[in-house]
């Protein structure tokens, strides 16, 4: 199988590439990204064919590689919440417009696309757990610009579904629920909101800074270790007996549903216990409650609960998460701190 991964140097792309090369000896990867710092040994591998560049500029390369590959994974996106408010037009241009071109090329060349949707599409849905086929997708008013990411992804989901129904596009949509692990973000980026919540908190502790808990950190999330997520993706790419054909899958860990405050408290307990080099910095950290508008700026709106139903993935992929949060955090911290 020939697989095209756009955004191969990202969090998901780098882990997926690493696992494919280790576990699938007859799969070749053709990849593009702006940088290559997360790809490590993949770059030296005979079955990994990497081109450094911008997918919005290298259009001839994109056409040729979509034509020659069996499966296309467009993983390029801005997925940092602060950016949804700070630069919503850039989010729309990259996450929606650039990916729409890739989707249309997959239709044109009759190629299978595996597209990263997001748990954010459910927005402020009131269901106790989110079902891919039944739960309503609820977002806030236009002035709350944080929803531009969610609605851009949601519209692409709808476009892909429509191309499947009316033009025969073969697709799978997957919705990651707070995937975390090594290489998530740069923990040394000191900019508030410059990374996702886990890496932001780790960085705060390493620098001995207070941790800002937006709206008190009461909002809850289901954290899913990257290894579990990649395992689901491999099943989706394999698509044995068409098990993933034209389906949508939540890929998350509903049993690891904790508040953002609890996540901060876990890290403050684990880091000095297991990584004594940073014990003094951790002792200096206080948990500080801040309002969302003071942290992200006007236009942000938060979601209190986000729990996936994973029945579809269990039934069709034979998949369920295995890594508990405590062990997953240790694996993540080991990679960052040792």
C-alpha positions as a Markdown table, in Angstrom:
| # | Residue | x | y | z |
|---|---|---|---|---|
| 1 | Unk | 0.0 | 0.0 | 0.0 |
| 2 | Unk | 1.2 | 3.5 | -0.8 |
| 3 | Unk | 0.1 | 6.1 | 1.7 |
| 4 | Unk | 0.3 | 9.9 | 1.3 |
| 5 | Unk | 0.6 | 11.8 | 4.6 |
| 6 | Unk | 0.3 | 15.6 | 4.4 |
| 7 | Unk | 1.5 | 17.1 | 7.7 |
| 8 | Unk | 3.8 | 14.1 | 8.4 |
| 9 | Unk | 5.9 | 16.1 | 10.9 |
| 10 | Unk | 2.9 | 16.9 | 13.1 |
| 11 | Unk | 2.0 | 15.1 | 16.3 |
| 12 | Unk | -0.3 | 12.5 | 14.7 |
| 13 | Unk | 1.7 | 12.3 | 11.4 |
| 14 | Unk | 5.1 | 11.6 | 13.0 |
| 15 | Unk | 3.7 | 8.9 | 15.3 |
| 16 | Unk | 1.7 | 7.3 | 12.5 |
| 17 | Unk | 4.7 | 7.3 | 10.2 |
| 18 | Unk | 6.9 | 5.7 | 12.9 |
| 19 | Unk | 4.3 | 3.0 | 13.6 |
| 20 | Unk | 3.7 | 2.2 | 9.9 |
| 21 | Unk | 7.4 | 1.7 | 9.2 |
| 22 | Unk | 7.8 | -0.5 | 12.3 |
| 23 | Unk | 4.7 | -2.7 | 11.8 |
| 24 | Unk | 3.7 | -2.7 | 8.1 |
| 25 | Unk | 6.7 | -3.9 | 6.0 |
| 26 | Unk | 4.9 | -3.7 | 2.7 |
| 27 | Unk | 3.5 | -0.1 | 3.1 |
| 28 | Unk | 5.3 | 2.9 | 1.6 |
| 29 | Unk | 4.8 | 6.4 | 2.9 |
| 30 | Unk | 5.0 | 9.5 | 0.7 |
| 31 | Unk | 5.1 | 12.6 | 3.0 |
| 32 | Unk | 5.2 | 16.3 | 3.0 |
| 33 | Unk | 5.5 | 19.0 | 5.7 |
| 34 | Unk | 7.1 | 22.4 | 6.3 |
| 35 | Unk | 9.6 | 20.9 | 8.8 |
| 36 | Unk | 11.1 | 17.6 | 9.8 |
| 37 | Unk | 12.3 | 17.9 | 13.3 |
| 38 | Unk | 9.8 | 15.2 | 14.7 |
| 39 | Unk | 10.5 | 12.6 | 12.1 |
| 40 | Unk | 13.8 | 11.2 | 13.5 |
| 41 | Unk | 14.7 | 7.9 | 12.1 |
| 42 | Unk | 11.8 | 7.9 | 9.6 |
| 43 | Unk | 13.9 | 10.2 | 7.4 |
| 44 | Unk | 16.5 | 7.4 | 6.9 |
| 45 | Unk | 14.0 | 4.7 | 6.2 |
| 46 | Unk | 13.9 | 3.2 | 2.7 |
| 47 | Unk | 10.1 | 3.2 | 2.7 |
| 48 | Unk | 9.7 | 6.8 | 3.8 |
| 49 | Unk | 9.8 | 9.3 | 1.0 |
| 50 | Unk | 9.8 | 12.8 | 2.4 |
| 51 | Unk | 9.6 | 16.2 | 0.7 |
| 52 | Unk | 9.9 | 19.4 | 2.7 |
| 53 | Unk | 7.5 | 22.0 | 1.5 |
| 54 | Unk | 4.2 | 23.8 | 1.7 |
| 55 | Unk | 1.2 | 21.7 | 0.4 |
| 56 | Unk | -0.5 | 25.0 | -0.6 |
| 57 | Unk | 2.4 | 25.9 | -2.9 |
| 58 | Unk | 3.6 | 22.5 | -4.3 |
| 59 | Unk | 0.5 | 21.7 | -6.2 |
| 60 | Unk | 2.1 | 19.7 | -9.0 |
| 61 | Unk | 3.7 | 17.5 | -6.4 |
| 62 | Unk | 0.4 | 17.0 | -4.6 |
| 63 | Unk | -1.4 | 16.1 | -7.8 |
| 64 | Unk | 1.2 | 13.5 | -8.8 |
| 65 | Unk | 1.3 | 11.9 | -5.4 |
| 66 | Unk | -2.4 | 11.7 | -4.9 |
| 67 | Unk | -2.5 | 9.9 | -8.3 |
| 68 | Unk | 0.1 | 7.4 | -7.3 |
| 69 | Unk | -1.0 | 6.6 | -3.7 |
| 70 | Unk | -3.8 | 4.4 | -2.5 |
| 71 | Unk | -4.8 | 6.3 | 0.6 |
| 72 | Unk | -4.5 | 10.0 | 1.4 |
| 73 | Unk | -4.3 | 11.4 | 5.0 |
| 74 | Unk | -4.4 | 15.2 | 5.0 |
| 75 | Unk | -3.3 | 15.9 | 8.6 |
| 76 | Unk | -2.4 | 19.6 | 8.1 |
| 77 | Unk | -4.4 | 21.9 | 10.4 |
| 78 | Unk | -4.1 | 24.6 | 13.0 |
| 79 | Unk | -5.4 | 22.9 | 16.2 |
| 80 | Unk | -4.3 | 25.3 | 19.0 |
| 81 | Unk | -7.3 | 26.9 | 20.7 |
| 82 | Unk | -5.7 | 30.3 | 21.2 |
| 83 | Unk | -5.2 | 30.6 | 17.4 |
| 84 | Unk | -8.9 | 30.2 | 16.8 |
| 85 | Unk | -9.4 | 33.6 | 18.4 |
| 86 | Unk | -6.1 | 35.3 | 17.5 |
| 87 | Unk | -6.1 | 34.4 | 13.8 |
| 88 | Unk | -9.4 | 32.9 | 12.7 |
| 89 | Unk | -8.9 | 33.6 | 9.0 |
| 90 | Unk | -5.6 | 31.7 | 8.9 |
| 91 | Unk | -7.4 | 28.8 | 10.6 |
| 92 | Unk | -10.1 | 28.9 | 7.9 |
| 93 | Unk | -7.7 | 29.2 | 5.1 |
| 94 | Unk | -5.5 | 26.3 | 6.1 |
| 95 | Unk | -8.0 | 24.0 | 7.9 |
| 96 | Unk | -10.8 | 24.4 | 5.4 |
| 97 | Unk | -9.7 | 25.9 | 2.1 |
| 98 | Unk | -6.4 | 24.0 | 1.7 |
| 99 | Unk | -8.0 | 20.7 | 2.7 |
| 100 | Unk | -11.0 | 21.2 | 0.4 |
| 101 | Unk | -8.6 | 21.1 | -2.5 |
| 102 | Unk | -7.2 | 17.8 | -1.4 |
| 103 | Unk | -10.6 | 16.3 | -1.0 |
| 104 | Unk | -11.6 | 17.3 | -4.5 |
| 105 | Unk | -8.4 | 15.8 | -5.9 |
| 106 | Unk | -9.3 | 12.5 | -4.1 |
| 107 | Unk | -12.7 | 12.6 | -5.8 |
| 108 | Unk | -11.1 | 13.4 | -9.2 |
| 109 | Unk | -8.6 | 10.6 | -9.0 |
| 110 | Unk | -10.9 | 8.2 | -7.1 |
| 111 | Unk | -8.6 | 7.8 | -4.1 |
| 112 | Unk | -9.6 | 6.9 | -0.6 |
| 113 | Unk | -9.3 | 9.7 | 2.0 |
| 114 | Unk | -8.9 | 9.3 | 5.7 |
| 115 | Unk | -9.7 | 12.7 | 7.2 |
| 116 | Unk | -9.1 | 14.0 | 10.7 |
| 117 | Unk | -12.3 | 15.5 | 11.9 |
| 118 | Unk | -12.3 | 16.6 | 15.5 |
| 119 | Unk | -14.2 | 16.2 | 18.8 |
| 120 | Unk | -14.8 | 20.0 | 18.5 |
| 121 | Unk | -17.5 | 19.4 | 15.9 |
| 122 | Unk | -19.9 | 18.4 | 18.7 |
| 123 | Unk | -19.4 | 21.8 | 20.3 |
| 124 | Unk | -21.8 | 22.4 | 23.2 |
| 125 | Unk | -23.8 | 19.2 | 22.5 |
| 126 | Unk | -25.8 | 18.3 | 25.7 |
| 127 | Unk | -25.6 | 14.5 | 25.2 |
| 128 | Unk | -24.0 | 12.6 | 28.0 |
| 129 | Unk | -21.8 | 10.9 | 25.4 |
| 130 | Unk | -21.3 | 11.9 | 21.8 |
| 131 | Unk | -22.6 | 9.6 | 19.1 |
| 132 | Unk | -21.2 | 9.9 | 15.5 |
| 133 | Unk | -24.5 | 9.4 | 13.8 |
| 134 | Unk | -27.1 | 10.8 | 16.3 |
| 135 | Unk | -25.6 | 13.6 | 18.4 |
| 136 | Unk | -26.4 | 17.2 | 17.4 |
| 137 | Unk | -23.5 | 19.5 | 16.5 |
| 138 | Unk | -24.0 | 22.7 | 18.5 |
| 139 | Unk | -21.9 | 25.8 | 18.3 |
| 140 | Unk | -22.0 | 29.4 | 19.7 |
| 141 | Unk | -22.8 | 32.7 | 18.1 |
| 142 | Unk | -20.7 | 34.2 | 15.2 |
| 143 | Unk | -18.9 | 36.7 | 17.5 |
| 144 | Unk | -17.4 | 33.8 | 19.4 |
| 145 | Unk | -14.6 | 33.2 | 16.9 |
| 146 | Unk | -13.3 | 30.1 | 18.7 |
| 147 | Unk | -15.9 | 28.1 | 16.7 |
| 148 | Unk | -14.3 | 28.8 | 13.3 |
| 149 | Unk | -12.2 | 25.7 | 13.8 |
| 150 | Unk | -15.1 | 23.5 | 14.7 |
| 151 | Unk | -17.3 | 24.7 | 12.0 |
| 152 | Unk | -14.6 | 24.5 | 9.3 |
| 153 | Unk | -14.0 | 20.9 | 10.2 |
| 154 | Unk | -17.7 | 20.2 | 10.4 |
| 155 | Unk | -18.4 | 21.5 | 7.0 |
| 156 | Unk | -15.6 | 19.4 | 5.6 |
| 157 | Unk | -17.1 | 16.4 | 7.2 |
| 158 | Unk | -20.4 | 17.2 | 5.5 |
| 159 | Unk | -18.7 | 17.8 | 2.1 |
| 160 | Unk | -16.8 | 14.5 | 2.4 |
| 161 | Unk | -20.0 | 12.7 | 3.3 |
| 162 | Unk | -21.8 | 14.3 | 0.3 |
| 163 | Unk | -19.0 | 13.4 | -2.1 |
| 164 | Unk | -19.3 | 9.8 | -0.8 |
| 165 | Unk | -23.1 | 9.7 | -1.3 |
| 166 | Unk | -23.1 | 11.5 | -4.7 |
| 167 | Unk | -19.7 | 11.0 | -6.3 |
| 168 | Unk | -18.6 | 7.6 | -4.9 |
| 169 | Unk | -15.7 | 9.0 | -2.8 |
| 170 | Unk | -14.3 | 6.4 | -0.4 |
| 171 | Unk | -13.6 | 7.9 | 3.0 |
| 172 | Unk | -13.3 | 7.5 | 6.7 |
| 173 | Unk | -13.6 | 10.3 | 9.2 |
| 174 | Unk | -12.0 | 10.0 | 12.6 |
| 175 | Unk | -12.5 | 12.3 | 15.5 |
| 176 | Unk | -9.7 | 12.4 | 18.0 |
| 177 | Unk | -10.6 | 13.2 | 21.6 |
| 178 | Unk | -7.7 | 15.0 | 23.3 |
| 179 | Unk | -4.9 | 12.8 | 22.0 |
| 180 | Unk | -1.7 | 13.3 | 24.0 |
| 181 | Unk | 1.8 | 11.9 | 24.2 |
| 182 | Unk | 5.4 | 12.7 | 23.3 |
| 183 | Unk | 5.9 | 15.3 | 20.5 |
| 184 | Unk | 2.5 | 16.9 | 21.2 |
| 185 | Unk | 3.9 | 20.4 | 21.3 |
| 186 | Unk | 7.0 | 22.3 | 22.4 |
| 187 | Unk | 6.9 | 22.4 | 26.2 |
| 188 | Unk | 9.5 | 25.2 | 26.2 |
| 189 | Unk | 7.2 | 27.6 | 24.3 |
| 190 | Unk | 6.6 | 30.2 | 27.1 |
| 191 | Unk | 3.7 | 32.0 | 25.2 |
| 192 | Unk | 0.4 | 31.6 | 27.1 |
| 193 | Unk | -1.9 | 29.5 | 24.9 |
| 194 | Unk | 1.0 | 28.7 | 22.6 |
| 195 | Unk | 0.4 | 25.0 | 23.0 |
| 196 | Unk | -2.3 | 22.6 | 24.0 |
| 197 | Unk | -3.3 | 22.2 | 27.6 |
| 198 | Unk | -1.0 | 19.3 | 28.6 |
| 199 | Unk | 2.2 | 20.7 | 27.2 |
| 200 | Unk | 1.3 | 24.2 | 28.4 |
| 201 | Unk | 1.0 | 22.9 | 32.0 |
| 202 | Unk | 4.3 | 20.9 | 31.7 |
| 203 | Unk | 6.1 | 24.0 | 30.4 |
| 204 | Unk | 4.6 | 26.1 | 33.3 |
| 205 | Unk | 6.0 | 23.6 | 35.8 |
| 206 | Unk | 9.4 | 23.4 | 34.2 |
| 207 | Unk | 9.7 | 27.1 | 34.4 |
| 208 | Unk | 8.3 | 27.4 | 37.9 |
| 209 | Unk | 5.4 | 29.5 | 36.6 |
| 210 | Unk | 1.9 | 29.6 | 37.9 |
| 211 | Unk | -0.7 | 27.5 | 36.0 |
| 212 | Unk | -3.6 | 29.5 | 34.7 |
| 213 | Unk | -6.9 | 27.5 | 35.0 |
| 214 | Unk | -9.3 | 29.0 | 32.5 |
| 215 | Unk | -12.7 | 29.5 | 34.2 |
| 216 | Unk | -11.3 | 27.5 | 37.2 |
| 217 | Unk | -10.4 | 24.4 | 35.2 |
| 218 | Unk | -13.8 | 22.7 | 35.9 |
| 219 | Unk | -14.2 | 21.7 | 32.2 |
| 220 | Unk | -13.7 | 18.0 | 31.7 |
| 221 | Unk | -11.9 | 16.1 | 28.9 |
| 222 | Unk | -11.3 | 12.5 | 27.9 |
| 223 | Unk | -7.5 | 12.1 | 27.4 |
| 224 | Unk | -6.4 | 9.5 | 24.9 |
| 225 | Unk | -2.8 | 8.3 | 24.6 |
| 226 | Unk | -1.3 | 8.6 | 21.1 |
| 227 | Unk | -0.4 | 4.9 | 20.9 |
| 228 | Unk | -4.1 | 4.0 | 21.3 |
| 229 | Unk | -5.1 | 6.6 | 18.7 |
| 230 | Unk | -2.5 | 5.3 | 16.2 |
| 231 | Unk | -3.6 | 1.7 | 16.7 |
| 232 | Unk | -7.1 | 2.8 | 15.7 |
| 233 | Unk | -5.7 | 4.6 | 12.7 |
| 234 | Unk | -3.9 | 1.5 | 11.5 |
| 235 | Unk | -7.1 | -0.5 | 11.6 |
| 236 | Unk | -8.8 | 2.3 | 9.6 |
| 237 | Unk | -6.0 | 2.4 | 7.0 |
| 238 | Unk | -6.0 | -1.5 | 6.7 |
| 239 | Unk | -9.8 | -1.4 | 6.3 |
| 240 | Unk | -10.2 | -5.2 | 6.5 |
| 241 | Unk | -13.5 | -6.3 | 5.0 |
| 242 | Unk | -14.3 | -2.7 | 4.3 |
| 243 | Unk | -14.8 | -2.2 | 8.1 |
| 244 | Unk | -14.0 | 1.5 | 7.9 |
| 245 | Unk | -15.5 | 2.3 | 4.5 |
| 246 | Unk | -17.5 | 5.5 | 4.6 |
| 247 | Unk | -17.8 | 5.6 | 8.3 |
| 248 | Unk | -17.2 | 8.1 | 11.1 |
| 249 | Unk | -15.3 | 7.0 | 14.3 |
| 250 | Unk | -14.8 | 8.7 | 17.6 |
| 251 | Unk | -11.4 | 7.8 | 18.8 |
| 252 | Unk | -11.2 | 8.6 | 22.5 |
| 253 | Unk | -11.0 | 7.1 | 26.0 |
| 254 | Unk | -14.3 | 7.7 | 27.8 |
| 255 | Unk | -13.0 | 6.1 | 31.0 |
| 256 | Unk | -10.3 | 8.8 | 31.4 |
| 257 | Unk | -12.6 | 11.7 | 31.8 |
| 258 | Unk | -11.0 | 14.3 | 34.2 |
| 259 | Unk | -11.2 | 18.0 | 34.8 |
| 260 | Unk | -8.4 | 20.4 | 33.6 |
| 261 | Unk | -7.8 | 21.2 | 37.3 |
| 262 | Unk | -7.3 | 17.5 | 38.0 |
| 263 | Unk | -4.8 | 17.3 | 35.2 |
| 264 | Unk | -2.8 | 20.1 | 36.6 |
| 265 | Unk | -2.9 | 18.6 | 40.1 |
| 266 | Unk | -1.7 | 15.2 | 38.7 |
| 267 | Unk | 1.3 | 16.8 | 36.9 |
| 268 | Unk | 2.2 | 18.8 | 40.1 |
| 269 | Unk | 2.2 | 15.5 | 42.0 |
| 270 | Unk | 4.0 | 13.4 | 39.4 |
| 271 | Unk | 6.8 | 15.7 | 38.3 |
| 272 | Unk | 8.6 | 16.2 | 41.7 |
| 273 | Unk | 8.0 | 12.6 | 42.6 |
| 274 | Unk | 9.5 | 11.0 | 39.5 |
| 275 | Unk | 11.7 | 13.8 | 38.0 |
| 276 | Unk | 13.4 | 15.4 | 41.1 |
| 277 | Unk | 15.5 | 17.7 | 38.9 |
| 278 | Unk | 12.3 | 19.8 | 38.6 |
| 279 | Unk | 11.0 | 19.4 | 42.2 |
| 280 | Unk | 11.9 | 23.0 | 43.2 |
| 281 | Unk | 10.2 | 24.5 | 40.2 |
| 282 | Unk | 7.1 | 22.4 | 40.8 |
| 283 | Unk | 6.9 | 23.6 | 44.4 |
| 284 | Unk | 6.8 | 27.2 | 43.3 |
| 285 | Unk | 3.8 | 26.7 | 41.1 |
| 286 | Unk | 0.3 | 27.9 | 42.1 |
| 287 | Unk | -3.0 | 27.2 | 40.4 |
| 288 | Unk | -4.5 | 30.5 | 39.4 |
| 289 | Unk | -8.1 | 30.9 | 38.2 |
| 290 | Unk | -8.5 | 33.2 | 35.2 |
| 291 | Unk | -11.4 | 34.2 | 33.0 |
| 292 | Unk | -11.4 | 32.9 | 29.4 |
| 293 | Unk | -11.5 | 36.4 | 27.9 |
| 294 | Unk | -8.4 | 37.4 | 29.9 |
| 295 | Unk | -6.5 | 34.3 | 28.8 |
| 296 | Unk | -7.7 | 33.8 | 25.2 |
| 297 | Unk | -9.2 | 37.2 | 24.4 |
| 298 | Unk | -12.7 | 38.1 | 23.4 |
| 299 | Unk | -14.5 | 35.5 | 21.2 |
| 300 | Unk | -13.6 | 32.4 | 23.2 |
| 301 | Unk | -16.2 | 30.0 | 24.6 |
| 302 | Unk | -15.5 | 26.8 | 26.4 |
| 303 | Unk | -17.2 | 23.4 | 26.6 |
| 304 | Unk | -17.8 | 21.8 | 30.0 |
| 305 | Unk | -17.9 | 18.1 | 29.0 |
| 306 | Unk | -16.8 | 16.1 | 26.0 |
| 307 | Unk | -17.2 | 12.3 | 26.3 |
| 308 | Unk | -17.1 | 10.1 | 23.2 |
| 309 | Unk | -19.2 | 7.0 | 22.5 |
| 310 | Unk | -16.7 | 4.5 | 21.0 |
| 311 | Unk | -19.2 | 1.8 | 20.2 |
| 312 | Unk | -18.6 | 2.3 | 16.4 |
| 313 | Unk | -14.9 | 1.8 | 16.8 |
| 314 | Unk | -15.4 | -1.2 | 19.1 |
| 315 | Unk | -17.9 | -2.9 | 16.7 |
| 316 | Unk | -16.3 | -2.2 | 13.3 |
| 317 | Unk | -12.6 | -1.8 | 14.1 |
| 318 | Unk | -12.3 | -4.2 | 17.1 |
| 319 | Unk | -10.6 | -1.3 | 18.8 |
| 320 | Unk | -10.7 | 0.2 | 22.3 |
| 321 | Unk | -8.1 | 2.2 | 24.3 |
| 322 | Unk | -5.7 | 0.4 | 26.6 |
| 323 | Unk | -3.5 | 3.1 | 28.2 |
| 324 | Unk | -4.7 | 4.6 | 31.4 |
| 325 | Unk | -4.0 | 8.3 | 32.0 |
| 326 | Unk | -1.4 | 7.8 | 34.8 |
| 327 | Unk | 0.8 | 5.5 | 32.7 |
| 328 | Unk | 0.3 | 7.6 | 29.6 |
| 329 | Unk | 1.4 | 10.8 | 31.4 |
| 330 | Unk | 4.5 | 8.9 | 32.7 |
| 331 | Unk | 5.4 | 7.9 | 29.2 |
| 332 | Unk | 4.9 | 11.4 | 28.0 |
| 333 | Unk | 6.9 | 13.0 | 30.8 |
| 334 | Unk | 9.7 | 10.4 | 30.3 |
| 335 | Unk | 10.1 | 11.6 | 26.7 |
| 336 | Unk | 10.1 | 15.3 | 27.6 |
| 337 | Unk | 12.0 | 15.3 | 30.9 |
| 338 | Unk | 14.7 | 12.5 | 30.6 |
